[in-house]
Amino acid sequence: MSNRREFLQLTLAASALPALAARNEPIDPERLALNGPRVRVDDVIVESTSPMAIAFGNEATRFGLEVQGVTDDVTDLWYQHLSVRWNRGPAVVAGLTLSTTLFCLETLANDRGMRLWFRADHAALANGQAQHEVSGARRLVDRAAVFQRDWVCGFAGLLAALPPWQPEKSQSNFIDPFPDPVWAPGPMVSWIIAPRSAAQLPLV
Amino acid sequence: MPLLPPNVSATNFSQAVSQFRAVVGQEWVFTSDDDVALYKDAYSPFWGEKEEILVSAAVAPSTAEEVSQVVRIANTFKIPIYPISTGKNLGYGGSAPNLSGSVVLDLKRLNRIIEVDDKRHFAIVEPGVAYFDLYRHIQEKGLRVQADVPDPGWGSLIGNALDHGVGYGFGGFRDHFYSHCGMEVVLPNGDIVRTGMGALPGAKTWAEYHYGAGPYVDGLFSQGNFGVVTKMGFHLLPAPEAYLTGTVIVPKRNDIIPLVEGGNRLEHAGVIGMPEYGSPLGGFGGPPDPELRSILAKPGGASVAELEQHAETTNRGFFSLTVQFYGGEKVVRAQWEYAKEVFAGIRGVKFNEGDFIKFPATPEQLEKAHKVAIGVPNMSIFTIGARSAFNPSPTDGHLWFSPIIPKSGEAILEAQDVFMKVFRDMNMPSLVSPFSVPATWMFRAFVFIMGLPVYRNNIEQNKKTRELVKHLIQVGAEHGWGEYRTPPAFQQQVTDAYSYNNHALRRLHETLKDAMDPNGIISAGRYGIWPKQMRGQTKV
């Protein structure tokens, strides 16, 4: 099994990004600039009771992303933060959470002119492998194929250098034969919620 | 080929959509596959099957005047429309209509809080106002009122009330249609009418006095299809100074009878808020412990004596009642003392004092409290897992079977026996046990509610669930227990059961429907009321 640093470097190579510094150092998002604009991700939501989500949250923080924890009940996240943020205007929010959390947030987002643009359902298989059922904007699904074997780092890296996408959709199913030990069983899902219209994606 | 409304040509539909766009703006008419898919019932019991209800388009006006124009256009082209508020009626149909091909009239842009008065204790709101929105408004303005809230808090006050939704607070406040006062309605011909005191120009009592003068028509617009409600008033509770709970525990199964009698006496006299019946042995939402499960699993089932013995040896009691008091501190403490006197005659009764909050609640108190009981909307209901012996796999949603039973202990015991037999006869894990208790959301009745699982990837299980629900509805009706609310999949069967005098009520509804909505454009099929031209047909 290749180590996580090698996988991440493969991911960055595939996206034409510069190599990373040592893994325990913060990463300047400006160094991850694409050849072109990237979509600004306002918030990253992680399920605080999931080791996988916590590891992802740590990676996202290293990439300079704003990370919010949620423990199953989305009330405070919604009422104190997201409803206020989304009332100001569309914003891009991503996360690695329980599927019930995504259901609540997606439903609330739909009311505010936003849509679920990327979804990956993660499952621990009986044979010890991990499965990712991925669907959404084609460009994002294609990116997931690159980092499928190091989801935690790869998804964080994707969010830090999120390319704008077009409405065309696709789906795929990836198997990781050697998942990271932080994996825990349960209906976890990675996702990206963004404005309904590609023209409204906030770009930096 | 996009889905068309039934009996509407592509040309007419296209013209109607163009005219909708001219009224509400291009961006507020939704016809793309991705957009209309959002109006599917997220908890549909027909997910992926040909009977699943799909919409042809959605239109989102922002004012009552725009609603009126949209309704007139729908009439011109005979387009069936289906109004929704915030579309969160999960378990009872969500945002999907009864008739496939309908155009959803999405009212969430009508989201103004018109007025909140904390001296006379009322609010007037539009359909897009959610409980969270009103709560934020009350908190930010420092108003001394409390709205009664359901679970979860993202729903519309108007939408919830119009489907006879309920909450958790004091008396009639938690029956949300009961506590409404006055409405503004767009009729099927586009006319805008205000009911009650709202019909008197300049009246300031629209949300205070229900009836105005003459016949009271508000009920037509609840669980009905006679118009589109665009404003509604609600009576609010004065914000209490304090809140106290206490629990009464009784040792024997039949003690439920005097327990409910005492609860009724206290509630109907205005002493307590919503009574919460339960069982320390595992009632509403709670599974029995392993030892108890083994007793219940014995061939022939467990005897009452064995269960009571188990309750005694584990020192847990058989049934419980949590009572809630709202008011001044001295008052609630005195009321709890009085409540104990009411139940003192039950042999072996025990009392536990519970939470006491002197408002404003501290963060720690709020974290621990049953938030909906003190008017705090939240989403915690989604954290309740759906795993059970009935279905060990996680579900994608649920639907409710909600029969109304009399407000008595005898009725609870009878309902337990009747429904346990249904599950035995169908050879299914039972959702009902000798400890099951009803929900008490209704002010003057019980609802012996059960949640049945639905799946997005298990058509066979959904079919079994539907068959079970149909059978439960039939058995319930045979015992005089009709549903208070049900998803569209069962609305015809449920309302068929209300058959007194050769379905006289249905015939009355149809007479009114034919007069008020001759083209049958509003919510065709809702609660069994179909337009004349569609009666007797097989419909999806």
Interface residues (C-beta under 8 A of the other chain):
Chain A: D72 D73 V74 T75 W78 Y79 S83 T100 T101 F103 C104 T107 L108 N110 D111 R115 P167 P187 R196
Chain B: D34 D35 L38 A42 T86 K88 K108 F132 R136 P152 G153 W154 N378 M379 S380 F382 T383 P394
